[in-house]
Amino acid sequence: MHDRLETIAATLRSNEQVFRGALADVTDTAWLHRSGEANHLAFLATHLVGARHYVVRFTGGTSTDPLEVYHGGARNIDQIDRFPSPQETLGAWNEVAPILQDALDAVTGEFLDEDSGVPFPTPGPTRLDALIFLAQHEAYHLGQMGLLRRISGLPAAEWR
């Protein structure tokens, strides 16, 4: 792994604990509870699994998102009519974690300096900038998941 990627990789590894904590002891009711027009836990968790697979492919790795049968690449909760269970989602998350680590380990400095070619709101044009954004994107949605746990009547998530 290139040294400029180490902090991002550490953040993503830390996020694995947060994700597991956010899904711990989630009831079926809380999983699909929607407060107004907000997303629910199922959508956010499914979206994050898909986003991790995107990062693997973005960095040159190979992966197939097993939850794509549910979301089909949808970017909006209203575009999805069924969701995986918390257990299936957690299994998919745990499956992609080592694949993501391997993909990050293979990244070179030259790769990080290339133009990303993605339309993300990044601090700059490089692939490193895109990876910074993608790590922040994951943390943003994990924060939402923590709040949704509380709104759904569950205790705060613990790091696991």
Summary of the structure (lengths in Angstrom):
residues: 160
radius of gyration: 15.7
end to end distance: 25.1
largest distance: 47.4
contacts: 477
relative contact order: 0.22
helix: 62%
strand: 1%
